[in-house]
Amino acid sequence: MSAKTAKLVIGSKEIELPIHSPTVGPDVIDIGQLYAKGDVFTYDPGFTSTAACDSTITFIDGEKGVLLHRGYPIEQLSSKSHFLEVCYLLLYGGLPNAVELDDFETRVTRHTMLHEQMLNFFRGFRRDAHPMAVMTGVVGAMSAFYHDSIDVNDPWQREVASIRLIAKMPTIAAMAFKYNTGQPFVYPRNDLDYASNFLRMCFAVPAEDYQVNPILSRAMDRIFTLHADHEQNASTSTVRLASSSGANPFACIAAGIACLWGPAHGGANQACLEMLEEIGTVDKIPEFIARAKDKNDPFRLMGFGHRVYKNFDPRAIVLKESADEVLELLGVESNSILQVAKKLEETALADDYFIEKKLFPNVDFYSGIILEAMGFPTSMFTPIFAVSRTIGWVSQWKEMVTDPKMKIGRPRQLYVGETKRDYVNIEDR
Ligand code: CMC
C-alpha cells in the first residue's frame, strides 16, 4: 500500500485505496481493486476524472494554461526548436545532441517515399473522397505494405514502424490532397525540411517550379509542433485502446486518424472555417453569438472552448502570432472570412457568456485561419492535424507497448437496459 490512501465508505463497508503521486499535477486514487473489494464500478462518462495510464511524455495544467513535452514548455519549443527535434524529444525522452538530431533527420527523410504500389491504392478511391477517409484507409493499409515492421514485440520493428509513420504521413496527406484535386502526385524532396517538403508536395505542379516561402514554412512547422502531442486526448486514447489488444502500429494509428476526424476533436478547424463561411459577413456575427448562447440551439462556436484548458490555450497564443505574420505576408486583410474571424474573436472575448464559461479561441481557431490563408481547402485541415499528431500517437503507442503494467483496455458500464426476459416468437409479437 502506498503512503497516502483514500477511504471509500459504501454502506457498512470501508475500502482503503492507494493514492499515487505524480511528479507534477493532481494525485490519482488507484481504483484497480475496487470491483474485487467493493463489488462496484466507478462511473465517469467522457473520462473527465479518470487517469487511464502512467505517462512521461506530456503534462498539461488546464487551469494555468501549461503544456510541457518531456518537461519543456511548448512556448520554448515552438520558438526555439522545430518539429523534427520535437519529434525526437517526444519519441526518445530527451533533446538530441547535434549528431543524434542529424542521424534522426536522415532516418526520417530516407523513409518519406511510399511503396510505389500504394499509389494504386489511392487510385481506388473516388476523387471526391474526403482526404481523412483516404488517410484512414491508406495508413491502415501500410500494414499490408510494410510487413517487416508490424511485430509489436520486436524493438527494431517498433523503431522502423515509428520512423515510417513520421516520415510517410506528410506524403500520404499531400497525395490524398493531390488525388482530390485531380493533380499528379508530387514525390517528396529530401533536401527540404519537413514543413517545406510538405508544402511543396501539396502545392507544386510539374508545369512550374514551386519556391517555398520561409515564413509559410515556419508557420507550417509551428502548426506541426503545436499539435504534436496532447496527452490522453480522444484520438491518442483510441490509439492506446486499439494497441492494448496487440494490434499492429499502422492499424492503431489508422484508428487514431478516424477518431481525430470528428468535429469535437481534430475536425474542429474544418468546422470552424465552415462556420466562418456560413457567418459570411461581420454584420451577421451577433446573430451567431446569440445562437451559441441559446440553450435550445445545438449550435456552438467552433474553435472556442476546450475540455482541459479552462483559462487559455497556450498553443493558441503562439499560433495567433503566426496567424498575424502569415496574414501580413499574404496581404489577406481584404479576405472576408478572415475579417469575420478577427471580429468574432474580439466579440466573443468581450461577451459575458464566453467570459463566465471561460470559452476562448483554441488552437484550431488560429490553425484554420493560417491554413485558409496559405491556400489549403478546409478538407485538408484535419489531415494536417493528423500529420502533426502522428508523433504523439507513435510516442504514446511506444510508451504503452513497453509498459509492464499494460493490459487490454476493457471499460465496464452502468447497465440501464432491460433485465432478463424471455424470447417471444415472431407470430406472438
Ligand atoms: N460555444 C458555445 N458554448 C459552448 C462552447 C462553444 N464552443 N463550448 C462549450 N460551451 C458551453 C456549453 O454549452 C456548456 O454550457 P452549460 O454549462 O450552460 O451547459 C459549457 O460551455 C461547458 O461545455 P461542455 O460541453 O460541458 O465542455 P466540454 O469540456 O465537454 O467541451 C469542447 C469541450 C471542446 C468539446 C467544447 O468546448 C466544444 O464543443 N467546442 C467547439 C468544438 C471545438 O472547437 N473543438 C476543438 C477542441 S481543441 C482541439 C483538440 O484538442 O482536439
Residues whose N, C-alpha, C, O or C-beta is under 5 A from the ligand:
A	BS01	CMC	P263 A264 H265 G266 A268 A292 F299 R300 L301 M302 G303 F304 G305 H306 R307 K357 N362 D364
